[in-house]
């Protein structure tokens, strides 16, 4: 059986592909591929292994030998699922591979914002500690997480893991109702919980119901100083509205690991604002990248391949 990996470099250079090789006769590995290269590289292969390369209907129609697509991620939006179904091609994804990694990153953002780390690092770099009349700097009021209220949107495996870590710091955790399903959910919605929140953390998918879930109207209901963390998907918050709220002090801190377009080749207002004295952190969609999480993707993909072979 022949398989082709189209974008192995998306997993990083230190990942062992041997668990996948064990189930195959041949494995061709390409670090990167364009949409136009995909059809040629997959010619004759029964299995396509892909992370972000787009496999559209035109490409799939040109691959009569293809029987299985293994996606090295949870999202399958880069695959034309209707075309795959029409052609009898199975599509298998992986889930819950980076729970510990993303939860850890979420808490890192939360703790860094609570301690005003971006602001104090700027002060130290600019020599203000050297000139202080006292032994410390205390120009930026920090937030003690113990006893504070954390509102989480998304009570899946990841949101639940973040909740457990936050509870270890003594925080009180509330889960908001699933956006778009508030009428059938016994939990309060985010708009009901937000006014009492000290920290809001987002762990839900990007859908029509969650696009700009945190917008100007919701931001206006927050008490001053709230921390907002987004390790889910860009666009769940209105980033420009959140930036304005941060500048005005409505938000006490903003930390995001995601932007609406990635990589942000055309720039983004949050990136421009990193030069300002704000309690702002932007990380490059790398909450998931611990070696353990990336190797777990390989193990789960090998499981998907074996399961498909066994029928």
C-alpha positions as CSV (number, residue, x, y, z in Angstrom):
1,X,0.0,0.0,0.0
2,X,1.3,3.4,-1.0
3,X,0.8,6.6,1.0
4,X,2.0,10.2,0.5
5,X,2.4,12.9,3.1
6,X,2.0,16.2,1.5
7,X,3.1,18.6,4.2
8,X,5.3,16.7,6.8
9,X,7.1,19.9,7.8
10,X,3.9,21.2,9.4
11,X,4.6,18.6,12.2
12,X,8.2,19.9,12.8
13,X,11.6,18.3,12.1
14,X,11.8,16.2,15.2
15,X,8.9,13.9,14.7
16,X,9.3,10.1,14.1
17,X,7.0,8.8,11.3
18,X,7.9,5.2,12.0
19,X,4.4,4.4,13.5
20,X,2.8,5.3,10.2
21,X,5.5,3.5,8.1
22,X,4.8,0.2,9.9
23,X,1.4,0.0,8.2
24,X,2.5,0.8,4.6
25,X,4.6,-0.7,1.8
26,X,5.6,2.8,0.6
27,X,5.6,6.2,2.2
28,X,6.5,9.3,0.1
29,X,7.2,12.3,2.3
30,X,7.0,15.9,1.1
31,X,7.8,18.7,3.4
32,X,5.4,21.1,1.7
33,X,3.0,20.9,-1.2
34,X,0.8,23.4,-3.0
35,X,-2.7,22.7,-4.0
36,X,-1.5,22.4,-7.7
37,X,1.2,19.9,-6.7
38,X,-1.2,17.6,-4.8
39,X,-2.6,15.7,-7.7
40,X,0.7,14.9,-9.2
41,X,2.3,13.8,-5.9
42,X,-0.7,11.7,-4.9
43,X,-1.0,9.9,-8.3
44,X,-1.2,6.1,-7.7
45,X,-1.4,6.5,-3.9
46,X,-4.2,4.8,-1.9
47,X,-3.7,7.0,1.1
48,X,-3.2,10.8,1.3
49,X,-1.8,12.1,4.6
50,X,-2.3,15.9,4.9
51,X,-2.4,18.7,7.4
52,X,-3.4,21.9,5.7
53,X,-3.0,21.3,1.9
54,X,-6.3,21.8,0.2
55,X,-7.8,18.7,-1.5
56,X,-10.6,20.0,-3.6
57,X,-13.1,18.2,-5.8
58,X,-11.0,18.7,-8.9
59,X,-8.0,17.1,-7.2
60,X,-9.9,14.2,-5.8
61,X,-11.6,13.5,-9.2
62,X,-8.1,13.1,-10.6
63,X,-7.1,10.4,-8.1
64,X,-8.9,7.1,-8.9
65,X,-6.6,5.0,-6.7
66,X,-7.2,7.1,-3.6
67,X,-9.2,5.4,-0.9
68,X,-8.3,7.2,2.4
69,X,-7.4,10.7,3.5
70,X,-5.7,10.9,6.9
71,X,-5.8,14.5,8.2
72,X,-3.1,15.4,10.7
73,X,-5.4,17.7,12.6
74,X,-8.9,18.0,13.9
75,X,-10.3,20.3,11.3
76,X,-11.2,18.9,7.9
77,X,-12.2,22.2,6.2
78,X,-9.3,21.8,3.7
79,X,-10.9,18.6,2.3
80,X,-13.9,18.7,0.0
81,X,-15.9,16.3,2.1
82,X,-18.8,16.1,-0.3
83,X,-16.5,15.1,-3.1
84,X,-14.8,12.5,-0.9
85,X,-18.1,10.9,0.0
86,X,-19.2,10.9,-3.7
87,X,-16.0,9.1,-4.6
88,X,-16.0,6.7,-1.7
89,X,-12.9,8.1,-0.1
90,X,-12.8,7.8,3.7
91,X,-11.6,10.8,5.7
92,X,-10.1,10.3,9.1
93,X,-9.0,13.1,11.4
94,X,-7.3,13.2,14.8
95,X,-8.7,14.8,18.0
96,X,-7.5,15.5,21.6
97,X,-3.8,15.2,20.7
98,X,-2.8,18.6,22.1
99,X,-5.1,18.9,25.2
100,X,-2.3,19.2,27.7
101,X,-0.2,21.4,25.4
102,X,-3.0,23.9,24.7
103,X,-4.2,24.0,28.2
104,X,-0.7,24.7,29.5
105,X,-0.4,27.6,26.9
106,X,-3.7,29.0,28.0
107,X,-2.7,29.1,31.6
108,X,0.6,30.7,30.6
109,X,-1.2,33.5,28.8
110,X,-3.6,33.9,31.8
111,X,-0.7,34.1,34.3
112,X,1.4,36.4,32.2
113,X,-1.5,38.8,31.7
114,X,-2.5,38.6,35.4
115,X,1.0,39.6,36.4
116,X,1.2,42.3,33.7
117,X,4.3,40.6,32.4
118,X,4.4,42.4,29.0
119,X,4.3,45.8,30.8
120,X,6.9,44.9,33.4
121,X,9.2,43.3,30.8
122,X,9.0,46.6,28.9
123,X,9.8,48.6,32.0
124,X,12.9,46.5,32.7
125,X,14.1,46.6,29.2
126,X,13.8,50.4,29.2
127,X,15.8,50.7,32.4
128,X,13.0,51.8,34.7
129,X,13.9,49.3,37.4
130,X,17.5,50.6,37.5
131,X,16.1,54.1,38.3
132,X,13.5,53.0,40.8
133,X,13.7,54.7,44.3
134,X,12.6,51.3,45.8
135,X,13.7,47.7,45.4
136,X,10.8,46.9,43.1
137,X,8.4,48.3,40.5
138,X,4.7,48.3,41.1
139,X,3.4,50.7,38.5
140,X,0.9,48.2,37.0
141,X,-1.7,46.6,39.2
142,X,-1.5,42.8,39.1
143,X,-4.3,40.3,39.5
144,X,-4.3,37.5,42.0
145,X,-6.1,34.6,40.4
146,X,-7.2,32.9,43.6
147,X,-10.8,33.6,44.3
148,X,-11.4,35.1,40.9
149,X,-14.1,34.0,38.4
150,X,-13.1,32.3,35.2
151,X,-15.7,32.0,32.4
152,X,-15.0,29.4,29.8
153,X,-16.7,29.0,26.5
154,X,-16.5,25.4,25.4
155,X,-16.8,22.5,27.9
156,X,-15.1,19.9,25.8
157,X,-11.9,18.1,26.7
158,X,-9.8,21.2,26.3
159,X,-12.1,23.6,28.2
160,X,-12.5,21.0,31.0
161,X,-8.7,20.6,31.3
162,X,-8.2,24.4,31.5
163,X,-10.9,24.5,34.2
164,X,-9.0,21.9,36.3
165,X,-5.8,23.8,36.0
166,X,-7.5,27.1,36.9
167,X,-9.2,25.4,39.9
168,X,-5.7,24.4,41.1
169,X,-5.0,28.2,41.4
170,X,-8.2,28.6,43.5
171,X,-10.3,30.1,40.7
172,X,-14.1,29.7,40.5
173,X,-15.0,28.4,37.1
174,X,-18.3,28.8,35.1
175,X,-19.0,27.3,31.7
176,X,-21.1,29.3,29.3
177,X,-23.9,27.7,27.3
178,X,-22.9,26.5,23.9
179,X,-23.2,29.5,21.6
180,X,-26.2,29.2,19.3
181,X,-27.9,26.6,21.6
182,X,-28.6,28.8,24.6
183,X,-32.4,28.1,24.4
184,X,-31.8,24.4,24.9
185,X,-28.9,24.6,27.4
186,X,-29.4,24.9,31.1
187,X,-26.3,26.9,31.6
188,X,-26.2,30.7,31.4
189,X,-25.0,32.2,28.1
190,X,-21.8,34.2,27.8
191,X,-23.7,37.5,27.8
192,X,-25.2,36.5,31.2
193,X,-21.8,35.5,32.7
194,X,-19.5,38.1,31.2
195,X,-20.4,41.0,33.6
196,X,-19.2,39.0,36.6
197,X,-16.1,37.5,34.9
198,X,-12.5,38.3,35.9
199,X,-11.1,36.1,33.1
200,X,-12.7,34.8,29.9
201,X,-11.1,32.0,28.0
202,X,-12.4,30.7,24.7
203,X,-12.2,27.0,23.7
204,X,-15.0,26.6,21.1
205,X,-15.0,26.1,17.3
206,X,-15.4,29.0,14.9
207,X,-19.0,28.8,13.5
208,X,-21.6,31.3,12.5
209,X,-22.8,31.2,16.1
210,X,-19.4,32.0,17.5
211,X,-18.0,34.5,14.9
212,X,-17.4,37.7,16.8
213,X,-18.9,36.2,19.9
214,X,-16.9,38.7,21.8
215,X,-17.8,41.9,20.1
216,X,-18.2,45.6,21.0
217,X,-21.6,45.0,22.7
218,X,-20.3,42.2,24.9
219,X,-17.1,44.1,25.7
220,X,-19.2,47.0,27.0
221,X,-20.8,44.8,29.6
222,X,-17.4,43.7,31.2
223,X,-16.2,45.2,34.4
224,X,-12.9,47.1,33.9
225,X,-9.8,44.9,34.1
226,X,-11.1,41.6,32.7
227,X,-8.5,39.3,31.0
228,X,-9.5,37.8,27.7
229,X,-7.7,34.8,26.3
230,X,-8.3,33.2,22.9
231,X,-6.6,29.9,22.1
232,X,-9.5,28.6,19.9
233,X,-9.8,30.3,16.5
234,X,-9.3,33.8,15.2
235,X,-12.5,35.6,14.5
236,X,-14.3,34.3,17.6
237,X,-13.4,37.7,19.0
238,X,-13.7,41.0,17.1
239,X,-9.9,41.6,17.5
240,X,-10.2,45.3,16.6
241,X,-12.9,45.9,19.1
242,X,-11.0,44.0,21.8
243,X,-7.9,46.1,21.0
244,X,-9.8,49.3,21.5
245,X,-11.3,47.9,24.8
246,X,-7.7,47.2,25.9
247,X,-6.5,50.7,25.1
248,X,-9.4,52.2,27.0
249,X,-8.9,50.0,30.0
250,X,-12.1,48.0,29.6
251,X,-9.9,45.0,29.2
252,X,-7.1,44.5,31.6
253,X,-5.2,42.1,29.3
254,X,-5.6,40.4,26.0
255,X,-3.8,37.2,25.0
256,X,-4.4,35.4,21.6
257,X,-2.7,32.5,20.0
258,X,-4.8,32.7,16.8
259,X,-5.7,35.3,14.2
260,X,-8.4,35.2,11.4
261,X,-5.8,34.7,8.7
262,X,-2.7,32.6,9.3
263,X,0.0,33.3,8.7
264,X,-0.9,37.0,8.8
265,X,1.0,38.0,5.6
266,X,-0.9,41.2,5.3
267,X,-0.4,42.1,8.9
268,X,-3.0,42.6,11.6
269,X,-3.9,45.5,14.0
270,X,-2.9,43.3,17.0
271,X,0.6,42.8,15.6
272,X,0.9,46.6,15.0
273,X,-0.2,47.2,18.6
274,X,2.6,45.1,20.1
275,X,4.8,48.2,20.0
276,X,2.4,50.0,22.3
277,X,2.6,49.9,26.2
278,X,-0.3,47.4,26.5
279,X,-0.9,44.2,28.4
280,X,-1.1,42.3,25.2
281,X,0.4,39.0,24.1
282,X,0.2,37.5,20.6
283,X,1.6,34.0,20.1
284,X,2.0,32.4,16.6
285,X,-0.6,29.7,16.8
286,X,1.8,27.5,18.7
287,X,-0.2,26.5,21.7
288,X,-0.3,22.9,20.3
289,X,3.3,22.4,19.4
290,X,4.9,20.5,22.3
291,X,6.9,17.5,21.0
292,X,4.5,15.2,22.9
293,X,1.4,16.6,21.2
294,X,3.0,16.5,17.7
295,X,4.1,12.9,18.2
296,X,0.7,12.1,19.4
297,X,-0.7,13.2,16.0
298,X,1.5,10.5,14.4
299,X,0.3,7.8,16.8
300,X,-3.3,8.7,16.3
301,X,-2.9,8.8,12.5
302,X,-1.3,5.3,12.7
303,X,-4.3,4.2,14.6
304,X,-6.6,5.6,12.0
305,X,-4.7,3.8,9.2
306,X,-4.7,0.5,11.1
307,X,-8.4,0.8,11.8
308,X,-9.2,1.5,8.2
309,X,-7.1,-1.4,7.0
310,X,-8.9,-3.7,9.5
311,X,-12.1,-2.7,8.1
